Amino acid sequence: MPKRSWREFGDYAPNDHKKPLDNLQSKADRPVRVKKMRGGKGGKTVTIVSGLGLPSLELKKLLKVMKVKCGTGGTLKEDTIEIQGDKIDQTIDLLIQEGYKPKRSGG
């Protein structure tokens, strides 16, 4: 019968396995893309922000600020933020205020 290894409570690695890009790149150097997308959402238009490279807690805080500024709903899907509606200009303005250099992607 094999024995299991013993671990103390403090020996566990943190659950957030994704490493943020804070150590590698500053906010202004990250390739942040903002695009408008339609399809697969019941024909509704959504604004997608990708490339932020933030931990999930900071992404949630930024999402909340974006939803308030745009006056719409939104959600997190993996490492991207989705804002309901065509809110590209408002999203880009907010990201510039936060210190990012976002680029409009797509058409």
Buried (B, 14 or more C-beta within 10 A) or exposed (E): EEEEEEEEEEEEEEEEEEEBBEEEEEBEEBBBBBBBBEEEEEEEBBBBBBBBBBBBEEBEEBBEEBBEBBEBEBEEEEBBBBBBBBBBEBBBEBBEEBEBBBEEBEE
